[in-house]
Amino acid sequence: MKAENERRYDDYERMAIQALMIEKAHREKRPKLTDLFKRPNEQNHDKKTINERRKEVDEINAWLSTLTTERRG
Protein backbone atom coordinates (compact mmCIF):
# COMPACT_ATOMS: atom_id res chain seq x y z
CA MET A 1 0.00 0.00 0.00
CA LYS A 2 2.86 2.36 0.81
CA ALA A 3 4.44 1.73 -2.61
CA GLU A 4 1.12 2.44 -4.31
CA ASN A 5 0.83 5.77 -2.47
CA GLU A 6 4.39 6.70 -3.46
CA ARG A 7 3.61 5.84 -7.09
CA ARG A 8 0.52 8.04 -6.93
CA TYR A 9 2.55 10.93 -5.48
CA ASP A 10 5.10 10.47 -8.28
CA ASP A 11 2.27 10.70 -10.80
CA TYR A 12 0.96 13.88 -9.15
CA GLU A 13 4.42 15.39 -9.24
CA ARG A 14 4.80 14.55 -12.95
CA MET A 15 1.41 16.10 -13.70
CA ALA A 16 2.33 19.26 -11.78
CA ILE A 17 5.58 19.58 -13.71
CA GLN A 18 3.70 19.03 -16.97
CA ALA A 19 1.15 21.71 -16.03
CA LEU A 20 3.94 24.19 -15.31
CA MET A 21 5.61 23.44 -18.64
CA ILE A 22 2.33 23.87 -20.52
CA GLU A 23 1.64 27.16 -18.77
CA LYS A 24 5.15 28.45 -19.43
CA ALA A 25 4.87 27.46 -23.10
CA HIS A 26 1.51 29.24 -23.29
CA ARG A 27 2.91 32.48 -21.85
CA GLU A 28 6.10 32.55 -23.96
CA LYS A 29 5.98 34.17 -27.37
CA ARG A 30 8.06 31.51 -29.15
CA PRO A 31 9.30 28.99 -26.61
CA LYS A 32 12.09 26.57 -27.40
CA LEU A 33 12.25 23.07 -26.05
CA THR A 34 15.32 24.00 -24.00
CA ASP A 35 13.34 26.83 -22.40
CA LEU A 36 10.92 24.26 -21.01
CA PHE A 37 13.24 21.36 -20.25
CA LYS A 38 16.96 20.89 -20.41
CA ARG A 39 18.03 17.26 -20.34
CA PRO A 40 20.81 16.65 -17.81
CA ASN A 41 24.06 15.46 -19.29
CA GLU A 42 27.49 14.51 -18.02
CA GLN A 43 28.63 18.14 -17.93
CA ASN A 44 25.75 19.13 -15.66
CA HIS A 45 26.42 16.48 -13.04
CA ASP A 46 28.45 17.47 -10.04
CA LYS A 47 32.04 16.45 -10.43
CA LYS A 48 33.02 15.13 -7.04
CA THR A 49 36.06 12.96 -6.71
CA ILE A 50 35.83 9.43 -5.42
CA ASN A 51 37.46 10.54 -2.16
CA GLU A 52 34.88 13.28 -1.66
CA ARG A 53 32.06 10.82 -2.27
CA ARG A 54 33.65 8.25 0.05
CA LYS A 55 33.93 10.90 2.79
CA GLU A 56 30.23 11.77 2.37
CA VAL A 57 29.25 8.11 2.56
CA ASP A 58 31.37 7.63 5.69
CA GLU A 59 29.72 10.65 7.33
CA ILE A 60 26.24 9.38 6.46
CA ASN A 61 27.07 5.89 7.72
CA ALA A 62 28.41 7.33 10.98
CA TRP A 63 25.19 9.29 11.42
CA LEU A 64 23.06 6.26 10.59
CA SER A 65 24.95 4.12 13.10
CA THR A 66 23.79 6.49 15.84
CA LEU A 67 20.18 5.78 14.87
CA THR A 68 20.36 2.01 14.69
CA THR A 69 20.42 0.77 18.23
CA GLU A 70 18.90 -2.60 18.97
CA ARG A 71 16.55 -2.96 21.88
CA ARG A 72 16.22 -6.33 23.47
CA GLY A 73 14.63 -7.14 26.68
mmCIF file of the C-alpha atoms, coordinates in Angstrom:
data_MODEL
# 
_entry.id   MODEL 
# 
loop_
_atom_site.group_PDB 
_atom_site.id 
_atom_site.type_symbol 
_atom_site.label_atom_id 
_atom_site.label_alt_id 
_atom_site.label_comp_id 
_atom_site.label_asym_id 
_atom_site.label_entity_id 
_atom_site.label_seq_id 
_atom_site.pdbx_PDB_ins_code 
_atom_site.Cartn_x 
_atom_site.Cartn_y 
_atom_site.Cartn_z 
_atom_site.occupancy 
_atom_site.B_iso_or_equiv 
_atom_site.pdbx_formal_charge 
_atom_site.auth_seq_id 
_atom_site.auth_comp_id 
_atom_site.auth_asym_id 
_atom_site.auth_atom_id 
_atom_site.pdbx_PDB_model_num 
ATOM 1  C CA . MET A 1 1  ? 0.000  0.000  0.000   1.00 0.00 ? 1  MET A CA 1 
ATOM 2  C CA . LYS A 1 2  ? 2.861  2.359  0.808   1.00 0.00 ? 2  LYS A CA 1 
ATOM 3  C CA . ALA A 1 3  ? 4.437  1.732  -2.608  1.00 0.00 ? 3  ALA A CA 1 
ATOM 4  C CA . GLU A 1 4  ? 1.118  2.445  -4.307  1.00 0.00 ? 4  GLU A CA 1 
ATOM 5  C CA . ASN A 1 5  ? 0.830  5.767  -2.467  1.00 0.00 ? 5  ASN A CA 1 
ATOM 6  C CA . GLU A 1 6  ? 4.385  6.697  -3.458  1.00 0.00 ? 6  GLU A CA 1 
ATOM 7  C CA . ARG A 1 7  ? 3.614  5.842  -7.091  1.00 0.00 ? 7  ARG A CA 1 
ATOM 8  C CA . ARG A 1 8  ? 0.520  8.036  -6.925  1.00 0.00 ? 8  ARG A CA 1 
ATOM 9  C CA . TYR A 1 9  ? 2.553  10.927 -5.476  1.00 0.00 ? 9  TYR A CA 1 
ATOM 10 C CA . ASP A 1 10 ? 5.095  10.468 -8.281  1.00 0.00 ? 10 ASP A CA 1 
ATOM 11 C CA . ASP A 1 11 ? 2.266  10.704 -10.803 1.00 0.00 ? 11 ASP A CA 1 
ATOM 12 C CA . TYR A 1 12 ? 0.955  13.885 -9.153  1.00 0.00 ? 12 TYR A CA 1 
ATOM 13 C CA . GLU A 1 13 ? 4.418  15.388 -9.243  1.00 0.00 ? 13 GLU A CA 1 
ATOM 14 C CA . ARG A 1 14 ? 4.801  14.547 -12.954 1.00 0.00 ? 14 ARG A CA 1 
ATOM 15 C CA . MET A 1 15 ? 1.411  16.096 -13.696 1.00 0.00 ? 15 MET A CA 1 
ATOM 16 C CA . ALA A 1 16 ? 2.331  19.256 -11.780 1.00 0.00 ? 16 ALA A CA 1 
ATOM 17 C CA . ILE A 1 17 ? 5.582  19.583 -13.714 1.00 0.00 ? 17 ILE A CA 1 
ATOM 18 C CA . GLN A 1 18 ? 3.701  19.033 -16.970 1.00 0.00 ? 18 GLN A CA 1 
ATOM 19 C CA . ALA A 1 19 ? 1.150  21.705 -16.035 1.00 0.00 ? 19 ALA A CA 1 
ATOM 20 C CA . LEU A 1 20 ? 3.941  24.190 -15.308 1.00 0.00 ? 20 LEU A CA 1 
ATOM 21 C CA . MET A 1 21 ? 5.606  23.441 -18.637 1.00 0.00 ? 21 MET A CA 1 
ATOM 22 C CA . ILE A 1 22 ? 2.331  23.867 -20.515 1.00 0.00 ? 22 ILE A CA 1 
ATOM 23 C CA . GLU A 1 23 ? 1.638  27.165 -18.771 1.00 0.00 ? 23 GLU A CA 1 
ATOM 24 C CA . LYS A 1 24 ? 5.146  28.448 -19.434 1.00 0.00 ? 24 LYS A CA 1 
ATOM 25 C CA . ALA A 1 25 ? 4.870  27.465 -23.103 1.00 0.00 ? 25 ALA A CA 1 
ATOM 26 C CA . HIS A 1 26 ? 1.509  29.238 -23.286 1.00 0.00 ? 26 HIS A CA 1 
ATOM 27 C CA . ARG A 1 27 ? 2.912  32.476 -21.848 1.00 0.00 ? 27 ARG A CA 1 
ATOM 28 C CA . GLU A 1 28 ? 6.103  32.551 -23.961 1.00 0.00 ? 28 GLU A CA 1 
ATOM 29 C CA . LYS A 1 29 ? 5.984  34.166 -27.374 1.00 0.00 ? 29 LYS A CA 1 
ATOM 30 C CA . ARG A 1 30 ? 8.058  31.514 -29.149 1.00 0.00 ? 30 ARG A CA 1 
ATOM 31 C CA . PRO A 1 31 ? 9.295  28.987 -26.609 1.00 0.00 ? 31 PRO A CA 1 
ATOM 32 C CA . LYS A 1 32 ? 12.093 26.571 -27.404 1.00 0.00 ? 32 LYS A CA 1 
ATOM 33 C CA . LEU A 1 33 ? 12.248 23.071 -26.049 1.00 0.00 ? 33 LEU A CA 1 
ATOM 34 C CA . THR A 1 34 ? 15.316 24.002 -24.004 1.00 0.00 ? 34 THR A CA 1 
ATOM 35 C CA . ASP A 1 35 ? 13.339 26.834 -22.397 1.00 0.00 ? 35 ASP A CA 1 
ATOM 36 C CA . LEU A 1 36 ? 10.920 24.261 -21.008 1.00 0.00 ? 36 LEU A CA 1 
ATOM 37 C CA . PHE A 1 37 ? 13.237 21.363 -20.251 1.00 0.00 ? 37 PHE A CA 1 
ATOM 38 C CA . LYS A 1 38 ? 16.964 20.887 -20.411 1.00 0.00 ? 38 LYS A CA 1 
ATOM 39 C CA . ARG A 1 39 ? 18.034 17.264 -20.340 1.00 0.00 ? 39 ARG A CA 1 
ATOM 40 C CA . PRO A 1 40 ? 20.812 16.650 -17.810 1.00 0.00 ? 40 PRO A CA 1 
ATOM 41 C CA . ASN A 1 41 ? 24.062 15.462 -19.293 1.00 0.00 ? 41 ASN A CA 1 
ATOM 42 C CA . GLU A 1 42 ? 27.488 14.508 -18.024 1.00 0.00 ? 42 GLU A CA 1 
ATOM 43 C CA . GLN A 1 43 ? 28.633 18.139 -17.932 1.00 0.00 ? 43 GLN A CA 1 
ATOM 44 C CA . ASN A 1 44 ? 25.746 19.133 -15.664 1.00 0.00 ? 44 ASN A CA 1 
ATOM 45 C CA . HIS A 1 45 ? 26.421 16.478 -13.036 1.00 0.00 ? 45 HIS A CA 1 
ATOM 46 C CA . ASP A 1 46 ? 28.447 17.466 -10.042 1.00 0.00 ? 46 ASP A CA 1 
ATOM 47 C CA . LYS A 1 47 ? 32.042 16.450 -10.432 1.00 0.00 ? 47 LYS A CA 1 
ATOM 48 C CA . LYS A 1 48 ? 33.022 15.126 -7.042  1.00 0.00 ? 48 LYS A CA 1 
ATOM 49 C CA . THR A 1 49 ? 36.056 12.965 -6.710  1.00 0.00 ? 49 THR A CA 1 
ATOM 50 C CA . ILE A 1 50 ? 35.829 9.432  -5.422  1.00 0.00 ? 50 ILE A CA 1 
ATOM 51 C CA . ASN A 1 51 ? 37.455 10.535 -2.161  1.00 0.00 ? 51 ASN A CA 1 
ATOM 52 C CA . GLU A 1 52 ? 34.877 13.279 -1.656  1.00 0.00 ? 52 GLU A CA 1 
ATOM 53 C CA . ARG A 1 53 ? 32.058 10.818 -2.271  1.00 0.00 ? 53 ARG A CA 1 
ATOM 54 C CA . ARG A 1 54 ? 33.651 8.253  0.053   1.00 0.00 ? 54 ARG A CA 1 
ATOM 55 C CA . LYS A 1 55 ? 33.926 10.900 2.786   1.00 0.00 ? 55 LYS A CA 1 
ATOM 56 C CA . GLU A 1 56 ? 30.230 11.775 2.372   1.00 0.00 ? 56 GLU A CA 1 
ATOM 57 C CA . VAL A 1 57 ? 29.248 8.115  2.563   1.00 0.00 ? 57 VAL A CA 1 
ATOM 58 C CA . ASP A 1 58 ? 31.366 7.628  5.685   1.00 0.00 ? 58 ASP A CA 1 
ATOM 59 C CA . GLU A 1 59 ? 29.716 10.650 7.327   1.00 0.00 ? 59 GLU A CA 1 
ATOM 60 C CA . ILE A 1 60 ? 26.245 9.379  6.456   1.00 0.00 ? 60 ILE A CA 1 
ATOM 61 C CA . ASN A 1 61 ? 27.072 5.892  7.718   1.00 0.00 ? 61 ASN A CA 1 
ATOM 62 C CA . ALA A 1 62 ? 28.405 7.334  10.980  1.00 0.00 ? 62 ALA A CA 1 
ATOM 63 C CA . TRP A 1 63 ? 25.187 9.294  11.423  1.00 0.00 ? 63 TRP A CA 1 
ATOM 64 C CA . LEU A 1 64 ? 23.057 6.255  10.591  1.00 0.00 ? 64 LEU A CA 1 
ATOM 65 C CA . SER A 1 65 ? 24.947 4.124  13.096  1.00 0.00 ? 65 SER A CA 1 
ATOM 66 C CA . THR A 1 66 ? 23.789 6.489  15.844  1.00 0.00 ? 66 THR A CA 1 
ATOM 67 C CA . LEU A 1 67 ? 20.181 5.785  14.868  1.00 0.00 ? 67 LEU A CA 1 
ATOM 68 C CA . THR A 1 68 ? 20.362 2.007  14.687  1.00 0.00 ? 68 THR A CA 1 
ATOM 69 C CA . THR A 1 69 ? 20.422 0.766  18.235  1.00 0.00 ? 69 THR A CA 1 
ATOM 70 C CA . GLU A 1 70 ? 18.904 -2.597 18.967  1.00 0.00 ? 70 GLU A CA 1 
ATOM 71 C CA . ARG A 1 71 ? 16.547 -2.955 21.884  1.00 0.00 ? 71 ARG A CA 1 
ATOM 72 C CA . ARG A 1 72 ? 16.220 -6.330 23.475  1.00 0.00 ? 72 ARG A CA 1 
ATOM 73 C CA . GLY A 1 73 ? 14.634 -7.135 26.677  1.00 0.00 ? 73 GLY A CA 1 
# 
